[in-house]
Amino acid sequence: MDNIKSISEDIRVLLDETNQVRENALKLSREVIRLSANSIRASHRQDWDEANALKAQARSKVEETKEILKDKLEIYYTGYVQDAQKEYAESELTHAIVREISLPRHDELGVEPAAYLNGLAEAIGESRRHVLDVMRHGDLDRSERILGIMDEVYYVLITFDYPDAVTQGLRRQTDMVRGVLERTRADITLLRQQQNLENAIGTAIERIANGSGNRQTAEGD
C-alpha cells in the first residue's frame, strides 16, 4: 500500500489534463455554434461575403477542436462536440441551398457523417425561412427552385434507416423535414394560385376596357 500515493498522483495528472482539454473543447464548440448561427443570418440577408467569412472562422474552430481531441476520443464523441459540428454543417448547407449551388461533402467540411446528416435536415428548416423571404419579394420561380432542392434532400434523408444511436436522432429530424416541406409547398401553391387569379382578373379587365373602347369607336362612326 505504500505506492498508492504515487498511483493516485499519476492518475490526477492524467485527469487534470483531460479536464483541461474538455474545457478547451467546450469553449471552442460554443464559438463554433455562435459563428455558425451568425453565418446563417448573413446567408438569409444574402450577405455572402460575411457568411463566407463566418463559416471560415467556424471551420477553423472545428479543426482546432479535432486537433486537441485527437487523443481524447471519449470527449470528441460527447454531445457538445458533435452538436457544434452539426451547427457548422447546417450553416454550410443552408448557404449552399439558398444559393442553389452544389452541397459540400461531409469530409470536405471535416465533420462526422451523423453530424452532417442532422445539419442537412436542420438546413431545410432554415431554407424554408429563406423561401418565405423570397416569396415576399415576389420571386416565386426561385422559391420553387429552392423547394425542389429541399425535396431532393428529404428523399435522400429518408433512405438512412439506421438506429438513433448511429444517426444521433436523424429519424426525428427527418419527420420535421417532411412537415416543413408540406407547409412550404402549401404556401407556394397558395401564392401561385393568387398570382394566377390576379393575372386572370387583370386580363378580364383589360378585355372589358378594350371592348368598351371598340364600342365607343363604333358608335362614333
C-alpha positions as CSV (number, residue, x, y, z in Angstrom):
1,M,0.0,0.0,0.0
2,D,3.0,2.3,0.2
3,N,2.7,3.1,-3.6
4,I,-1.0,4.3,-3.5
5,K,0.0,7.9,-3.3
6,S,2.2,7.8,-6.4
7,I,-0.5,5.9,-8.2
8,S,-3.2,8.5,-7.3
9,E,-0.9,11.4,-8.3
10,D,-0.2,9.8,-11.7
11,I,-4.0,9.5,-12.2
12,R,-4.6,13.0,-11.0
13,V,-2.2,14.4,-13.6
14,L,-4.0,12.5,-16.4
15,L,-7.4,13.6,-15.2
16,D,-6.3,17.2,-14.9
17,E,-5.1,17.1,-18.5
18,T,-8.3,15.5,-19.7
19,N,-10.4,18.1,-17.8
20,Q,-8.4,21.0,-19.3
21,V,-8.8,19.6,-22.8
22,R,-12.5,19.2,-22.1
23,E,-12.8,22.8,-21.0
24,N,-11.0,24.0,-24.1
25,A,-13.2,21.8,-26.4
26,L,-16.3,23.1,-24.8
27,K,-15.2,26.8,-25.3
28,L,-14.4,26.1,-29.0
29,S,-17.7,24.3,-29.5
30,R,-19.6,27.3,-28.2
31,E,-17.7,29.6,-30.5
32,V,-18.5,27.3,-33.5
33,I,-22.2,27.4,-32.7
34,R,-22.1,31.2,-32.4
35,L,-20.2,31.7,-35.6
36,S,-22.4,29.2,-37.5
37,A,-25.6,30.9,-36.3
38,N,-24.3,34.3,-37.4
39,S,-23.3,32.9,-40.7
40,I,-26.9,31.6,-41.3
41,R,-28.3,35.0,-40.5
42,A,-25.9,36.5,-43.1
43,S,-27.0,34.0,-45.7
44,H,-30.6,34.9,-45.1
45,R,-29.6,38.6,-45.7
46,Q,-27.8,37.4,-48.9
47,D,-24.6,39.0,-47.4
48,W,-22.5,36.3,-49.0
49,D,-19.1,37.8,-48.1
50,E,-19.9,38.0,-44.4
51,A,-21.5,34.5,-44.5
52,N,-18.3,33.0,-46.0
53,A,-16.1,34.8,-43.5
54,L,-18.0,33.5,-40.6
55,K,-18.2,30.0,-42.0
56,A,-14.4,30.0,-42.4
57,Q,-13.9,31.0,-38.8
58,A,-16.3,28.3,-37.7
59,R,-14.4,25.8,-39.8
60,S,-11.1,26.8,-38.2
61,K,-12.6,26.2,-34.7
62,V,-13.9,22.8,-35.8
63,E,-10.5,21.8,-37.0
64,E,-8.9,23.1,-33.8
65,T,-11.3,21.1,-31.7
66,K,-10.5,17.9,-33.7
67,E,-6.8,18.5,-33.2
68,I,-6.9,18.9,-29.4
69,L,-9.1,15.9,-29.1
70,K,-7.3,13.5,-31.4
71,D,-6.1,11.6,-28.3
72,K,-9.2,12.2,-26.3
73,L,-11.9,10.4,-28.3
74,E,-14.0,9.9,-25.2
75,I,-14.5,13.7,-25.2
76,Y,-14.6,14.0,-29.0
77,Y,-17.7,11.9,-29.2
78,T,-19.6,13.7,-26.5
79,G,-22.8,15.6,-27.3
80,Y,-21.5,19.1,-27.4
81,V,-18.7,18.5,-29.8
82,Q,-21.0,16.7,-32.3
83,D,-23.6,19.4,-31.8
84,A,-21.1,22.1,-32.8
85,Q,-20.2,20.1,-35.9
86,K,-23.9,19.8,-36.7
87,E,-24.4,23.6,-36.4
88,Y,-21.4,24.2,-38.6
89,A,-22.6,21.8,-41.2
90,E,-26.1,23.4,-41.1
91,S,-24.5,26.8,-41.8
92,E,-22.6,25.5,-44.8
93,L,-25.5,23.5,-46.2
94,T,-28.0,26.3,-45.7
95,H,-25.7,28.6,-47.6
96,A,-25.4,26.2,-50.5
97,I,-29.1,25.5,-50.7
98,V,-30.2,29.2,-50.7
99,R,-27.5,30.0,-53.3
100,E,-28.6,27.0,-55.4
101,I,-25.0,25.6,-55.6
102,S,-23.6,22.1,-55.0
103,L,-23.7,20.9,-51.5
104,P,-20.3,20.3,-49.8
105,R,-19.5,16.8,-48.7
106,H,-19.1,15.8,-45.0
107,D,-15.4,15.1,-45.5
108,E,-14.8,18.4,-47.1
109,L,-16.3,20.1,-44.1
110,G,-14.4,17.9,-41.7
111,V,-17.5,16.8,-39.7
112,E,-18.7,13.3,-38.8
113,P,-21.4,11.7,-41.0
114,A,-24.2,11.8,-38.4
115,A,-23.5,15.4,-37.6
116,Y,-23.6,16.2,-41.3
117,L,-26.9,14.5,-41.9
118,N,-28.6,16.2,-38.9
119,G,-27.1,19.5,-40.1
120,L,-28.6,18.8,-43.5
121,A,-32.0,18.2,-42.0
122,E,-31.9,21.4,-40.0
123,A,-30.8,23.3,-43.1
124,I,-34.2,22.5,-44.6
125,G,-35.9,24.4,-41.8
126,E,-33.6,27.4,-42.5
127,S,-34.2,27.1,-46.2
128,R,-38.0,27.4,-45.6
129,R,-37.4,30.7,-43.8
130,H,-35.4,31.9,-46.9
131,V,-38.1,30.7,-49.2
132,L,-40.7,32.8,-47.3
133,D,-38.4,35.8,-47.6
134,V,-38.0,35.2,-51.4
135,M,-41.8,34.9,-51.8
136,R,-42.4,38.2,-50.0
137,H,-40.2,39.8,-52.7
138,G,-42.3,38.2,-55.4
139,D,-39.7,35.8,-56.8
140,L,-42.0,32.7,-56.9
141,D,-39.9,30.9,-59.5
142,R,-36.8,31.0,-57.3
143,S,-38.9,29.8,-54.3
144,E,-40.0,26.8,-56.3
145,R,-36.4,26.0,-57.3
146,I,-35.3,26.1,-53.7
147,L,-38.3,23.9,-52.7
148,G,-37.1,21.4,-55.4
149,I,-33.7,21.2,-53.7
150,M,-35.4,20.8,-50.3
151,D,-37.4,17.9,-51.8
152,E,-34.3,16.2,-53.1
153,V,-32.7,16.4,-49.7
154,Y,-35.7,14.9,-48.0
155,Y,-35.9,11.9,-50.3
156,V,-32.2,11.3,-49.6
157,L,-32.5,11.6,-45.8
158,I,-35.3,9.1,-45.5
159,T,-33.1,6.4,-47.0
160,F,-30.9,6.5,-43.9
161,D,-32.9,3.9,-41.9
162,Y,-30.5,3.3,-39.0
163,P,-30.9,3.2,-35.2
164,D,-30.8,6.6,-33.5
165,A,-27.6,5.5,-31.7
166,V,-25.9,5.5,-35.2
167,T,-27.5,8.6,-36.7
168,Q,-27.9,10.7,-33.5
169,G,-31.7,11.0,-33.8
170,L,-31.9,11.6,-37.6
171,R,-35.3,10.0,-37.8
172,R,-36.9,12.6,-35.7
173,Q,-35.3,15.3,-37.7
174,T,-36.5,13.7,-41.0
175,D,-40.1,13.8,-39.7
176,M,-39.6,17.5,-39.0
177,V,-38.3,18.0,-42.6
178,R,-41.5,16.4,-44.0
179,G,-43.7,18.9,-42.1
180,V,-41.5,21.8,-43.3
181,L,-41.9,20.7,-46.9
182,E,-45.6,20.3,-46.7
183,R,-46.1,23.8,-45.2
184,T,-43.7,25.3,-47.7
185,R,-45.4,23.6,-50.7
186,A,-48.8,24.8,-49.4
187,D,-47.5,28.4,-49.1
188,I,-46.1,28.4,-52.6
189,T,-49.2,26.8,-54.1
190,L,-51.4,29.4,-52.5
191,L,-49.3,32.3,-53.7
192,R,-49.2,30.8,-57.2
193,Q,-53.0,30.5,-57.3
194,Q,-53.3,34.0,-56.0
195,Q,-51.0,35.3,-58.8
196,N,-52.9,33.3,-61.4
197,L,-56.2,34.8,-60.2
198,E,-54.8,38.3,-60.2
199,N,-53.5,37.8,-63.7
200,A,-56.8,36.4,-64.9
201,I,-58.7,39.4,-63.3
202,G,-56.2,41.8,-64.9
203,T,-56.7,40.1,-68.3
204,A,-60.5,40.3,-68.0
205,I,-60.4,44.0,-67.0
206,E,-58.2,44.7,-70.0
207,R,-60.6,42.9,-72.3
208,I,-63.6,44.7,-70.9
209,A,-61.8,48.0,-71.3
210,N,-60.8,47.2,-74.9
211,G,-64.3,46.1,-75.7
212,S,-65.8,49.2,-74.3
213,G,-63.4,51.3,-76.3
214,N,-64.2,49.4,-79.5
215,R,-67.9,50.0,-79.0
216,Q,-67.4,53.7,-78.4
217,T,-65.4,53.9,-81.6
218,A,-68.1,52.1,-83.5
219,E,-70.8,54.4,-82.1
220,G,-68.8,57.4,-83.0
221,D,-68.6,56.1,-86.6
